[in-house]
Amino acid sequence: MRIVSLVPSLTETLFALGLTSDEVVGRTSWCIHPENMISDVMVIGGTKTPNLGKIRKLKPDLIVMDKEENPLSVYQTLAKEGYQIFVSEVLSPDDVPHMLRELGKACNKYSEGESLANLCQDSLDSLKQNSPLVKTIPLIWHNPLMTVSPRRYSGAILTKVGFDVIDTEPEGNGYPKITIEEFIKHGIELIMLTSEPYNFSTEEGISIGKEIASAGGTAPEIVHVDGEDLTWFGARTASALTRLTDFRKRLFKTMRLQN
């Protein structure tokens, strides 16, 4: 089987299913894991702007896409040309086990997909049902400032491990812009600076906190968080849940000591 993946987290997942670079023949420039196996796979462009000519030349048996990550127009063009396409739609960690099973089936890796799905489900089942604590905003973009709601995977995985991720625009697309006034309005206690899609610096976080204080609010706690753990759904989800749970425990302990 020859597979082209347009989704970084699912490229990683394909290798976790036991596929090799002889089978995963195309990837995007954002597909960087697993580092020891990815270098032999041809780059066919970006997630939003894949080179369709390169994809055609690879003659894939399966193209892996994501409903949110990849443009609808790319899907429509490739589907019209008759390619078999697997499309994921993952809005929460709860969606991941089913997606892993379906991806395994699409790649003829039935037992491997089942194993990854069970591992993820075990991680989900092991989570303690803590009441969400600390009003939290994860920042994903800087100009303008943008956050992510708990209705999208990044916000949902934080909610799952016990953060109170505030949805500042419940009727929006899940990626609202946020102003200094809204930090104050919602009583935000914690700002998470993600490392992707934008890699925030500590200085940027401090500056945002000062702006909030200058506008009459209380400067929130500022912390960095691994953006890959928030956005790379798939094989990584199980371990990300563990890391983020440990992160929450350490952080909340520190915040209690400071208060």
N, C-alpha and C positions, 0 to 999 in steps of 0.2 A: 504493500500500500504506500502511495506517495501523498503526503499531507503538507499543505501550506497553512500556516497559522498566522492570523492577523491580530491575535490577542496575546499580549505578553504573558499574562498569568496562565493562560491555557497552553502556551508553548512550554512553559515550565511543567505544567501538568502532563502534557503528552510524554515528556521524558520520564516523569514519575510513574506513568503507566507502563513503562518498559520499552517504549519506542526508542529508536536510535536515529542518528543523523542520516542513515540510509533511507529512513522512512519519513522523517520530518525534513522536507527538502527546501522549504521556504519559510521565512520569518520576516517580521518588521525590524526596523532599527532599534525599536524599544524592547524587543525580546532579548534580554540580556542574561537570563538564567535558564538552565544551569550553566555556569561559566565554563566548566570543563568540557561541555558537549556542544555548545551553541556556535562556536567559531566555524565549524564546518558546514553550517546551514546558510544558504544564500539569502541575502537581504533583498527584499522586494519593495522597499519603500517604507512609509510610515503607516500608522494605524488609520489615519484619516485620508492619506494620499498614497495608497499602494499603487505600484506600477502594474497595471493589468496585463501589459505585454509580457512582463517577466513571469507573472503567474501563469499565463497561457503556455509559455515555453516550458515550464516545469511539468506540464500535463498532470496536474494533481488528481488523485482519486477522491480526495476530500479537502475542502477548505473550511477552516475553523474561524468563526466570526462571533462577535458579541453585539447584541442589539443596541447597546449604548455606546460602545467603544468605536464601532465602525459605521461609516455612512450608509444610509439606506440605499443610496444610488449605486454604491459599489455592489451591495448584495443583489439588487435588482438586475444589474448588468450581468453578473456572473451566473445568477440563477437562470436568466433568459438564455444564456449560452449552454445550459444543461449541466453545469457542475453540481456535484453533490456538496451541500453546504450544511455544516452543523452550526446552529446559532444559539448561543447561551443568553439567558436573561436572568441575572442574579441580583436581587435587590436586598438580600439579607443572607447571613450565614446559614439560616434555615433552608435556603434554596440550594445550597451547595451539594449535599449528599445526592439528591436526585440528579443534578447536573452531572456529577462525576459518573454516576451509573450510565447515563445516556451517552456521555462522551466515550466511555469505555466501550459501549455497544457499537458506536459509530466507527471506532478504530479497531474493532475485532479484539478488544482487550476486556472481555467480559469479567473475568475473575479479578483482574487487576483494578478495574473500575469499582467493583463491589468492595474490594479491600480498602481502597481509598475512601469510598463513601462511608463504610463502617467506622473507619478511623475518625473521620470528621464528625459523624453522628455521636461517637463516644465522647469526643471533646465537647460537643454541645450539651450532651446529657450530664456531663460532669460539672457544668457550671452551676454555682449556687445561685438561687433566685434572690439576689440582693435587690433591695429597693434602690433605684437610681439615686446617686448622690452627686453633688457638686454640679451646678449649672455650667455646662461646657459648650464651647464653640471651637471646633476644629477648623483652622484656616487652611484653605487649599490654594488660594491665589492672592496676589498682592496688589494688582493695579487693574481694576478696583479690588478691594478686599472682598473675598468670597469664602463662603463656608459650605458645609454639606449637611443636609437634614438627615434625621434618623430613618427617612423613607428610602434612602439610598444605601448601598452596601457599606460605604465608609462610615457613615453615621450609625448604621444598624449594628455593625460589629462592636463599636464603642458602647452603644446602648446595651448590647448583649452582655458585656463584661462589667457593667455597673455604672457607666457614666450617664448623666442626665443631659443628653445632647439636645439642645434647644432648636426647634424648628421655627425660624424667624419668619418664614413665608409658607405657611401650610398649604396654600393653594398654588404654589409655584412649581417649578420643575425639579426641585430638590437641591439646587445649587444657587442659593440666593446671594446677592450682594449684601454686604452688611456695613452699616455706618457706625461711627463712634457713639452716636446717640442711641442706636439700637443695643449696643453692649450695655449701656446704662439702663435703658428701658427694661431689658430682660434680666437684669441683675446677674450678669455673667461673672462667675467666680474663677473660671479656668479657661485659658486660651491655649489650645494645642497648635504648635507650629509644625506643619507636616514637611516632610522632605521631598514629596512629590504630589502633584505635578509641579509645584513650585517649592524650591528648597529655601525656606525662610532662615534668615540669620537671627542670632540672639539679639543683635542690635535692633532689628526690625520689630521684634516682639516687645522689647523695652520701650521703643518709641510709641507703639500702639498703647501700651499701658499708661505712659505719660499723658498721651492725648486724652484718654478716658478720665484720668485724674484731673486734668486741667479743665475738662468739661463738667466737672462736679461729681463724677462717679468714683467708685472705689477701684483702684487698679487691680485687675485679676492676677492670679498666679499665671506665670508663663512657663510652658514646658515644651520640649521637642518630642516628637513622636515619629516613629519609622513609617513613612508613607507607604512602603510596600506592604506592611502588615495591614494597612487600612484599605488598600485597593487591589491587591493581588489575590483574588478569590480563586479557589481550586484546591490543588494539592497543598498549598501553603496555609489554607484556612485553619486546619487543626492546630498547627504549631503557633499560628498567629494568635489564636484564642488564648493559648497558654501564656504566651509572652505578654499580651495585653492585660490579662488577668493579673499577672505578677507585677506589671507596671502600675496598674491601678492600686494594688495593695501597698506598694512602696510609696507611691505618690500620696495616697490618702493618709498614710501614717505620718509622713513628713508634714502635710498640711495641718493635721491635728496638733502636732507638736508645736508648730509655729503659732497656731491660734490659742 
